[in-house]
Amino acid sequence: MEDFKPLRDQDPSNIGSYAVIRRLGSGGQGTVYLVRTSNGALVALKLLHAHFAGDETAQSRFLREVDAARRVSAYTARVLDLGTHRGVPYVVSEYIPGESLASYISREGPLQSDPLHRLASGTLIALAAIHAGGIVHCDFKPENILLDSDGPRVIDFGIARALDTITSNVSRRIGTPAYMAPEQVDGGKLSPYTDMFAWAATMIFAATGKHAFDGSSLAAIMSQIIAVDPDVSGIPMPLKKVVSASFSKPPKQRPSATEALLWLLEGKSPNRIFRGNIDASRTVIDSTIPAHIFGLQVGVPLRGQARELVTIAYSWRDGRPILIANGAGSASQMWDLATGQQIGEPLAGHTEPVWAVACTVLGDRAVCVTGSADRTARVWDLTTGQQIGEPLAGHTEPVRAVACTALGDRAVCVTGSADRTARVWDLTTGQQIGEPLAGHTLPVYAVACTALGDRAVCVTGSADRTARVWDLTIGQQIGEPLAGHTLPVYAVACTALGGLNVAITGGFDGTVRTWSLG
């Protein structure tokens, strides 16, 4: 149920190359218009209020901050363009012809059962994708969730944080009071866990129609946020436990969006084996990364960078087993599995978070390949800790997955990206082999390699809810997509099962599926 508003005399008829059709709404940040592109497509354009204009340097900072949102697509309104109109920034995004969650609840009342579960899981997928792009929403609330026919869409992510770059008031709090986290109230450092607190408050509103924190004044609301645990009795299980955990006052005690989603789908708390600060600080903490033999932990806890562990790979160095891991930082670290000690300096070179690591042998050298949000992959000599050659550059969005294999007598790696493609690279020359493997309609989250007879193949998993099989020699898809998951495919592995070559896929829908590769 859309609420179109007629244009006012002061509204522009054109903004940049966009023809203004009507107003969609107005808020504290700016006015949103329905506009038409030069080729006739309808998109949404948010023109910020004039007091956010800033100088040219401030505008550049703002546009740079929001440009990061282009990397995000799953369950969001995709950011399509950025610009300025008479010195005032604007952001163009995908037009979602749906009603906001705030409007829907006010009109129809609270959500129950399946609709509430779909809202919770869809918004968690969106936040996981937003956070994977290195973005903190900072203003997650019912008004910023649109209810589309295929699920909820999160909008305005990153804009609140970007606005802070063009305001001169350094004490300005980012966010909407009733959905702020304690660290927003007291001016602390913001992180993805800040969004999880706001997500929990939004779930209470969706389930009950009431605000989690509701006082007669701004001071009263902020006091509740800092000191009071909200009432979650109106939320059904297992969502209640996830919401309750997300209301933890210390940010690091809240689950990440990915953990919360797995918890919600599985109905039980995830096993957090590595927990720390998600910011850029490096602090030594007790973080256990256990090796297991028949269910028994062996070795000692590995101590390192204080981050949530997001990727890990296993290899050898000087005859000793080592681990290469990263916690969403730009540099990966090596550990000696026998002693639990860090080895050498971090593998530093990426300019944004590393999301994938894979190991292989190149000639007589043990190497690893890292994939990053900076849109490149890099190859590292695990003995010297030095980068080999130039970055593997070609993807237009963050690299989310890496796998290594052999193609004939060549050592190669396959990278999967949020640009919806996978690419094959010769690890010796650093050159891309053939054209991108294109077919997925949403970001590629997982890659695994295997062999079918004498053919080297890879399997990719995507947010489009499918997996696809590719012949790496000819760069072509084999057969039809592997379709069956009802939410994004986030993990892929290949093995043999009873004489058959199979792919195993894991999805956000809480299922694991096994597929015959022939």
C-alpha positions, 0 to 999 in steps of 0.5 A: 500500500504505497503512499504517494505524495504530490510534488510541492512548488519547492520540489525540483522537476529534475535532479541531475539526469533524473525526472522527478515524478512524485514524492515518496516521503520525507524524514530527518535526512531528506526527501525521497522522490520517485524519479525516472531515468533517461531510459524510462526506468523508475528508481528512488532518489533521496535528496538530502536536506540543504543543511547537509550540503557541506563543502566539496571535501565533505561532499566527497567524503559522503559520496565515498562512504555511501559508494560502499553500499553499491557492493550490497544486494541481498534483501536490500534496495540496491544503491545505483547512483550517487551525485550532487544537486546544487551542492546537496548530495543525493543517493539513487537506489532500486525502487521497491513498490512496497510499504514500510514495516512501520506503516504496515504494523500501524495499519494492520497490527503485529506480525504473527508466526511465519510472517514474523519469522520471514521478516526476521530471517530476511532482515538478518540476511540483509544485515549479514550482506551489509556487514560483509561489505564493511558497512554499518547501517547505523539507522536500522528501524521499521521505517527503513524496511520495505515489504516487497512481494519476495521478502523484506528489503532494507534501505538507507544502509550506510547513509546515517554513518556517511552523514556524520562525515559532512556535519560539523557537530562532532557530538551528533548522535547517529541513529533514531532514539528508540532504536539506538544501541547503548554505544550510540547513546554514550558516543562509543564506537559503532560496529555491526553489533550496533545494528543487531541491537536495533534489529532486536528492537525492530523485531519487538515492534514487529511482533507487538506493535510497541517500541522496546524503549518508550519514554515521555522524553528523549532522556527517558528513552536513552536512560532505558536503553542504557539500563533497562532490559526490554520485555521480550515476552511477546516474541515466540521461540526461537526468535525470542532467544535471538532477540534477547541475546541481541539486546546485550548491553556490551556489543561483543556479547551480541551475536553477529547477523550471521550467527543470529540467522543460524541460531534462528534457523537451527533453533539453538545457540551457535558455537562461537569458537572465536569472539572478539572486537570487530573493530580495527584494534588489535588486542590479544584475547583468549580465542580457542580455535580447536583441532578435533580428533574423534570429538576430542580437542587437541593442542592449545588455544590459539591467541591472536587478533581480537576479531570474529573469525570469518575464514580459516585454511590449513597448510604446512610450513617447514614440515609443521602444520599451520593455520591461516585465519582472518577475522574480517581484517585486511591482514591474515595471520599464521599460527603454529598448530602444535604450539599455538603461537603466531608465526611471523608478521601478518600477511598484509597488503589488502586494503579492506577486509579479507573474506576467504583463504585457500591453500595449495602448492605452487612448484615447491612452495606452500602458498595461500590465496586470500580474497578481499572486499577490496575486489582483489585476491592475493597469493602469499608464500607461506614460508617467507610471508611475502606476497607473490606477484601482483594482486589478482584484479578483475572483479568489480565487487568484493571477493567472497570465496576462493578455492584452489585446484589444478588445471592440466599442469597449471596451479589455479585458483577460482574466486567467487565475487559479489559481482555475481561471477567466478573467475579462474586465475593462473597462480604462476602468471597471475593472469585470468584464464578465459572469461568470467564464469557468469550465470548467477543472478546474485552474489557468489558466496562459495566455491569448491573444486573437484574433478569429473573424470579428466575434467577439472570443475568447480561448484559455486553457491550463490545468494540466488539460492542455487549452485552451479557446476562449471567446466574449468577447461572450457569455462562453461556451465555444466547442466542446469543450476542446482535448485532447491534451497529456499534461501542463499547458498552459503557453503559448498564442498565436493567429495565422493559418495558411494562411487559418485562425485557429489557436491554438498551445499549448505544454505541459510534455509537451515538445510544441507543438500547433496547433489550428484555431479555425474 
